[in-house]
Amino acid sequence: MFKSSVLPTISTRTLLNTLIATTLFSVASMSNAAFFNKNLPADPDAELSVGVNVMAVKSAYDLEDSTEVRVLPGAFYDNNKFYVRGAQAGAYLINDGVNQLSAYAKLAGSEFDPDDANGALQGLDERKSSAEAGLSYQRRTPVGGFRAQIGADVLDRSGGNTARLTYLARITKDKLTVYPSIGFEYYDADYNEYYYGVSEEESAETGVAAYKSNSSLNPYINISANYDFNERWAGFASQSLSYLPTEQYDSPMVDSRTEAATTLGLLYKF
């Protein structure tokens, strides 16, 4: 019998990255399986929309001003092979019109700037946003779409892993299309420890209580809308709200149970 001390230690992140790599390698052979229909051909008439978004983000961190306004570029494109949706881009591995399996990359994570924090929190280390890559599967049904995603921090800011389960709907009335969605986000202990934990060293230097976080399950809701002014111009709006469970809210860095983001945008369609 082997002793546990001689066995290699494999982190959750390593296991997740191995799972993603294995899936990406093997999924091509699955695309012709009976569960899936033939993939859709590339759409030569796919429309590219580009524009600018103004986003107001209300952070859960204990900051002097918890609302930050950002101006960001935006793009939307989907030709059944590749897609861009705001800050996320991906490639379909399977897309038969009902089942969509894709590899994606997107901006992810929170931002904590100590210069904007209250009191002793100004002595803590900065927490930076990162980039996430992973796999996304969506199943379209007569009652809406169901999407499952799993991803990893590819810049190794937190070294954490995330997962999401979402229900999506689409409501269209003339030139207005509304996209409500609701779901849960899972953050592992590494992710939460980076963004919400306070190390013993930070505590000794600042007097802020040390805090070690565990994994969490965060419910969230989002509603987005698109309105076509004419053939070339469209307006875009989005409102999201996420609830922080105890694993994040108990952090001394946090003073709110919710995080919210409001976005207004203008798009030009080519």
N, C-alpha and C positions, 0 to 999 in steps of 0.2 A: 504494500500500500504506500502511496506517495504521501509525504507530509505536505500540508498546505503551504508551508514556507517555500517550497521549491516549485510551486505552480506559478505560472506567469499571471500577473495582475492585468486584467483587461477592463478598461474603463467602459462606462455606458456609451460615451461618445465614440470610442473606437468600434464598439459593436454596431452602433447605428450607422457609422460611415461604411462599415463592411457590408451591412444589410443593403444600404443604398447602392453601393457599387455592384454588389451581386445582382440586385434587381435590374439595374441598368444593363448589365451584361446579358442577362437571360431573357429580358422581356421581349426582345425582338422575335424570339422563337415562339412566344405566346400569342403574337398578334394574329396568327392564323388559326388559333384554337377555336373550338366550337362556341365558346362563350362569347366571342367577339365576332362582329360582322367585318366586312372589308373596310379598311380605312378610307376616309373621304379623300378625294384628290385635292391638290392645292387649288385654292380659289384665286384665279388670275384677277378677279375684280375686287379683291379684298381692299377695304378702305383704311387708309392711314389718317388718324386724327392726331394733331399736335396742338399744344397750347400751353397755358400757364395756370397754375393753381395757387390760390392764397389759402393757407392752412393755419388755423388757430388751434394750438394744442394746449390743453389744460393738464398739466402734469400732477401726479399724485405725490411727488416729492415736496418736502417742506422748503419752499423757495420764497424769496421776497416777492416775486411776481410769478405766480404759478402758470400764467398763460403766456405762451410764446407764439408769435406770428411769423410764419415762414412763407416765402414765395418760391415755388418750385416749378420746374418744367413738367409737363405731362404728355403722355403719348398712349394711344390705343391702336392696336393692330392685331388681326387674327386671320390667317389664310389657311386654317385647318392643319398647318404643319408647324408654324411658329406663332407665338403671340407676345404682345407687350400690353400690360395693363397697369398703367401708372408706374409704380416703383418695382413692378415684378415683370420678369421676362422668362419665357420658357419654350420648350420644344416638345411637341406631342410624340410620344412613343406609340400610343394607341389613340385613335380618334375615329370612331365609326358613327358619330352623330348621337350615340346614346352613352357609350363609355368613353371617357377621356382620361388617359394616363399620361402624365407629363413630368419631365424633369424641369425644375425651376430654380431661379435665383432671385433674391430680392433684398432690399434694405430691411433691417430688423433691429430690434433692441431699443432700449431707452437711452436718454442722455441725462447725465447729472453733472452740472458745472458748479464746483464749489464756490466760485465767485458770486453766484446768484443765490446761494443758500442762506438760510437764517442761522444766526448764532454760531455755536461751536461746529456746526456742519460744514462751515467754510474751511475747516482744516482737514476734511476728508479727501481722499483721492478722487480724481475725475473718473466717471463712468462714461464710456463712449458707445455710440451705436455701432452696429456691425453689419455684416452681410450674411444671409442665410441661403443655403442651397439644400434641395431635397426632392422629394417625390410627391405628386399630387394626383389623387384619383377622384373623378367626379362621375356620378351616375345620374343621368337625366330620367325623370319619371313624369307621369301625367300630373303629379301634385307638386312638382318642383325638383330641384337638384339637391343631391347629397354629396358633400365633398369631404374627403379625408386627406390630411397632409402630414408629412413628417419631415423635419429639417434639422440641420446642424449649423452651428456657427463656424463658417469657413475661414473667418479672419482670426479666430481663436481669442476673441476679446473675453468672452465668458467661458468658452469651451463647452457651452451648454447645448442641449437639444430641446426642440419644441415639437408639439403636435397639435393639430386642430381638427375638429369635427364640426361641420357647418351645414345648415339647411339654407338653401337659397330659393327665392321666388322671383318672378318677373311679371309686372303688371303694366300693360300698355294701353294708353288712351290717346288717340290721335298722335300728336307730336311729342307727347310725354311718355317716358318709360321709367318706371320705378323698380328698384331692386332691393327689397328687404332681405335681411339675412340674420340668423341667430345661431349661436353655437358656443363651444367651449374651447379654450386654449390650455394646453398643458405645458408647463415650464419645469424642467428638471432642477435638481438642487444646485448644480453648477451655474446654471443661468441665474437663478434667484440669489445665489451667494454673491455673484459679481455685482448685480444691479441693486440688491437690497441688503446684503450682509455688511457688517462692520467688523473688521479684523481686530485682534487684540492689540496690534501695533497702532492702528488708527485710534483705538479707544484710549491707549496710554498717552498718545500725543495730544488728543483733543478733549478728552473727558466724556465723549459720547459713548454711551453704553455699547459694549460689544454685542453683536448679534449674528447668529448663524441661522440661515434659512434652509428650509426643506423644499421639496417639489410642491407645485401648486396646480390647481385646476380653476381657471378663471372664466366665468360666463361673460359673454359679450353680445352686443346687438349692433347692427349697422343698417342704415337705410341710405341708399344712393338714388339719384334721379338724373336723367338726361333729357334735355328739351331741345329739339331741333328748331332753330329759328328759321332756317332755310336750308338749301342743299349744301351749303358750305360751312355755316356757322352753327354751333351748338353750345348750350350752357350745361354745366355739370355742377352738382351739389352733393355733399355727403355728410352724414353725421354718424359718428360711432361713439359707443360708450362701453367701457370695460370695468368690471367689478373686481377689486383686489381682495382675495381671501386672506385669512389670518396669516399665512406664511409670508406674505408681502406686507400687509398692513401693520404688523407688529414691529416692523423695522423702525428704528429711530430716525431714519431718513424720510419717512413717509408721514403725511398728515391728512390724507384723504383716502376714502374707500373707493373712489372712482377716478378713472382717466377718460378724457373725452377729446375728440378731434372733430373740428368743423372745417369743411373744405368747400370753397367756391372756385369754379374754374370756367374758362372760356376755351373752346376747341375749334380749330379750323380743319375741315375735312378735305383731303386731296382726292 
